C-alpha cells in the first residue's frame, strides 16, 4: 500500500480490524485505495470521505 502513488502513511490495527490511510487526494482517490486493499485479499470499505 505504501508504494501506491499518493499514499503517505498507513496505520493498521489488527485488533480493531481497521486502517487509517493518509493520502494525497490529488494523486489517488479513496475508492482506489479501497479497491487495492480488496485486490490484496482483504475486505475494505470507506468509513470517512477524507479531508
C-alpha positions in Angstrom: 0.0 0.0 0.0 2.7 2.5 0.9 4.1 2.1 -2.7 0.9 3.5 -4.2 1.4 6.9 -5.7 -0.2 9.4 -3.3 -0.3 7.2 -0.2 1.8 8.8 2.5 1.2 6.9 5.8 -0.8 3.9 6.9 -1.7 2.8 10.4 -3.2 -0.7 10.8 -4.9 -2.1 13.9 -5.5 -5.8 13.6 -7.3 -5.7 16.9 -9.9 -3.2 15.7 -9.7 -4.5 12.1 -9.2 -1.1 10.7 -6.6 1.0 8.9 -6.1 4.7 8.7 -4.6 5.9 5.4 -3.2 9.4 4.9 -3.1 10.2 1.2 -2.8 13.0 -1.3 -6.3 13.4 -2.9 -4.6 15.0 -6.0 -2.8 11.7 -6.7 -5.2 8.9 -5.5 -8.8 8.5 -4.5 -10.3 6.7 -1.5 -12.1 4.4 -3.9 -8.7 3.4 -5.5 -7.3 2.7 -2.0 -10.2 0.5 -1.1 -10.0 -1.3 -4.5 -6.3 -2.0 -3.9 -6.9 -3.4 -0.4 -9.7 -5.6 -1.7 -7.4 -6.9 -4.6 -4.8 -7.8 -1.9 -7.4 -10.2 -0.4 -8.7 -8.1 2.5 -12.2 -6.7 2.8 -12.2 -2.9 2.9 -14.8 -0.2 2.9 -14.7 3.5 3.3 -15.7 4.9 6.7 -14.8 8.5 6.1 -14.7 10.7 2.9 -11.3 12.1 3.9 -10.3 15.7 4.2 
